[in-house]
């Protein structure tokens, strides 16, 4: 089977088209913006380094079609509601893809007719609908990647807003048309790809049949520079060392890192409560990411928490290296790649079951129930009292990363083909 892939943005660092290109199966990648050499030069000269991220050297020689000028124009649009923006940008992108498919259908390597080797169209939610209909009408197969639990997640957050009045900076408001578009995408797809059991269960609640859903975790690549910290013997360098097994005290507290949007969906409210329960213990919490809770909520945080706001990529790596433990108290996530980023730095992870299955409880981290500050506090307490256990968990993190490699993603895509 040859594949057409389609994505808005540099999702997953173009992992799916890269894997397909390596296997000689990528017919074409459609994307909203692609930074060719000339565009990267323009970005360098104008100081817009973000342009360079819309590119990957692994796709050298691949057929890539992008709509750069449309994307730049769309980036200047302002929408009263972000979901309204996702809806309109996704539909416009889908129409652009169809227009190009119409113009170039005769150049596709395989005829779009039912055969032993049908063409597969793979795309991400919101920008999937129009080209999927085009491919299906011509006998091809279609796979949509649903990145989050959709309506179920939004409803969950709305309940949290009621439970924690005054905490959210702004309420989550999603137009019904946004949900309808996603439902139409699920209907036209032969398969719905999700990244976790959590999202699969959420989609089943929304009417997608279980046999149509297949779970493919995100892929993660360990950058070579992260390998260099393995084995360093100073505190603050990945924790593959003996210093982590020393008792924690006021001068040497357990350093816990939260990295991501500081919002109710990520469970920051329960982390603040857990930190308050541990205010007299040898522990400190570094909270890194854009702040989405109110000033009043921030002021309620105990003294053992520091809110750093958003930081650069280099600063992010430094926070990882300076931590002993990573925490993801999320109420709902499609996957949460930060779990793997943390493990790449040797950090055990405390997470909830409401996201991608990364942590093996008691081996490379701990699993706690969502929305439970007492359970969070008990997990932290356990590791404060047993630094040797934390050290053993740290040593186990690297073994976990092998399960999320690009090679594993290639195996999963081959399984998708077999299922089709």
C-alpha positions, 0 to 999 in steps of 0.5 A, spaced: 500 500 500 502 507 498 500 512 503 497 519 502 498 523 509 496 530 511 497 534 517 496 541 519 503 543 523 509 539 525 505 534 529 509 529 532 515 531 528 512 528 522 513 521 524 508 518 520 510 520 513 517 519 515 516 512 517 512 511 511 518 515 506 523 510 509 519 504 507 518 507 500 510 507 501 509 515 502 506 517 495 505 525 498 505 529 504 500 534 504 501 540 510 499 547 511 507 550 511 513 547 509 520 550 510 524 549 504 531 551 504 529 558 501 524 559 506 528 557 512 533 562 509 528 567 510 526 565 517 533 566 519 534 573 516 528 575 519 529 572 525 522 568 525 526 561 527 519 558 528 519 557 520 525 552 520 521 547 525 516 546 519 521 541 516 525 535 517 531 532 513 528 525 514 523 527 508 529 529 503 526 526 496 519 525 499 514 529 495 511 534 499 505 539 497 504 545 502 500 551 502 505 556 505 501 563 502 495 560 505 498 558 511 501 565 512 494 568 511 491 564 516 496 565 521 494 573 521 486 571 522 483 572 529 477 568 531 473 570 537 473 562 539 480 558 538 475 552 536 472 556 531 479 557 528 480 550 528 474 548 525 475 554 519 482 553 518 481 545 518 476 545 513 480 550 508 486 546 509 481 540 507 479 544 501 486 545 498 488 538 499 482 536 495 483 541 489 491 539 489 488 531 488 483 533 483 489 536 479 494 531 480 490 524 480 493 522 474 500 522 477 498 517 483 502 511 483 496 506 484 489 507 481 484 509 486 480 503 484 478 497 489 484 493 488 489 488 492 493 495 493 489 500 495 491 507 496 491 509 503 489 516 506 492 518 513 490 525 516 489 528 523 482 530 526 479 537 523 483 537 517 481 530 514 474 530 512 474 533 505 480 529 502 478 523 506 471 523 502 475 524 495 479 518 496 473 514 499 469 516 493 475 513 488 476 506 492 481 508 497 482 507 504 482 512 510 485 513 517 483 519 521 488 520 527 484 523 533 488 526 537 484 527 544 478 525 547 473 530 544 467 532 547 468 527 553 474 531 555 471 538 554 465 536 558 470 533 564 473 540 564 466 543 564 465 539 571 472 541 573 470 549 572 464 548 576 468 544 582 473 550 582 469 556 581 474 562 579 480 558 578 480 558 570 482 564 566 477 563 561 471 557 560 472 552 555 466 554 549 466 549 543 461 550 538 457 544 536 459 545 529 466 543 531 464 536 534 459 535 528 465 535 523 469 530 528 463 526 528 463 526 520 470 524 520 470 518 524 464 516 520 468 517 513 474 513 516 475 506 515 479 506 521 480 511 527 487 511 530 488 514 537 494 514 542 491 511 548 486 506 551 483 513 555 481 516 548 479 509 545 474 509 551 472 516 550 470 515 543 466 509 544 462 513 549 461 518 543 458 512 538 464 510 535 464 502 534 470 499 538 472 495 532 473 501 528 478 504 533 486 502 533 491 504 538 497 507 536 502 510 541 506 516 539 513 515 537 519 518 541 526 519 539 531 521 544 536 526 542 543 525 542 545 530 546 541 527 552 545 521 552 551 525 554 548 526 561 547 519 562 552 517 568 554 524 570 555 524 577 553 531 579 546 532 582 542 536 577 544 531 571 539 526 569 539 522 575 543 516 573 547 517 579 548 515 586 546 522 589 539 521 588 539 515 593 541 520 599 536 522 604 532 528 602 532 534 607 531 542 607 537 543 603 536 537 598 529 537 597 526 532 592 525 536 586 518 535 582 517 538 575 510 539 572 511 541 565 505 543 560 499 548 560 497 550 567 490 549 567 484 545 570 485 539 565 492 538 567 490 537 574 494 543 577 488 544 582 490 537 585 497 538 585 496 545 589 492 541 594 497 535 594 503 540 595 499 544 601 499 537 604 506 536 604 508 543 605 513 541 611 516 536 607 523 536 604 520 537 597 519 543 592 515 543 586 517 547 579 511 549 575 513 550 568 508 552 562 503 557 560 499 560 566 491 558 564 489 559 572 487 565 575 491 570 579 487 568 585 488 561 584 496 562 583 496 566 590 493 560 593 499 555 592 503 553 598 510 556 599 513 549 596 511 551 589 514 556 584 511 558 578 516 559 572 511 561 566 513 559 559 520 557 558 525 556 551 526 549 549 533 550 552 531 552 559 526 546 558 531 541 558 535 544 564 529 544 568 528 536 566 536 535 568 535 539 575 529 535 577 528 528 581 521 526 579 516 528 573 509 529 575 503 529 570 496 529 574 492 530 568 485 529 568 485 528 560 490 527 555 490 523 548 497 521 550 502 526 553 509 526 550 512 529 556 512 523 560 517 520 555 521 526 555 522 526 562 524 519 562 529 520 556 532 525 562 532 519 567 526 522 571 521 517 574 514 519 572 507 520 577 501 520 572 494 518 572 491 513 568 487 518 564 492 519 558 497 514 554 500 508 557 507 509 559 508 508 566 509 501 569 507 502 576 512 501 581 517 500 576 519 507 572 514 511 576 507 511 579 500 511 577 495 515 581 487 516 580 485 522 577 482 528 581 485 525 587 490 530 591 491 525 597 493 520 592 498 524 589 501 527 596 502 519 598 506 518 592 510 523 593 511 521 601 513 514 599 519 517 594 521 522 599 522 516 604 525 511 600 530 515 595 533 508 593 526 506 590 526 513 586 533 511 584 531 504 581 525 507 578 530 512 574 535 507 572 529 503 569 526 509 565 531 508 559 528 501 558 521 504 557 523 508 551 525 502 546 517 501 546 516 508 543 521 508 537 520 510 530 521 502 529 515 501 533 511 506 530 513 502 523 510 496 526 504 499 528 503 502 521 504 495 518 498 493 523 494 498 520 495 496 513 493 488 515 487 491 519 485 495 513 
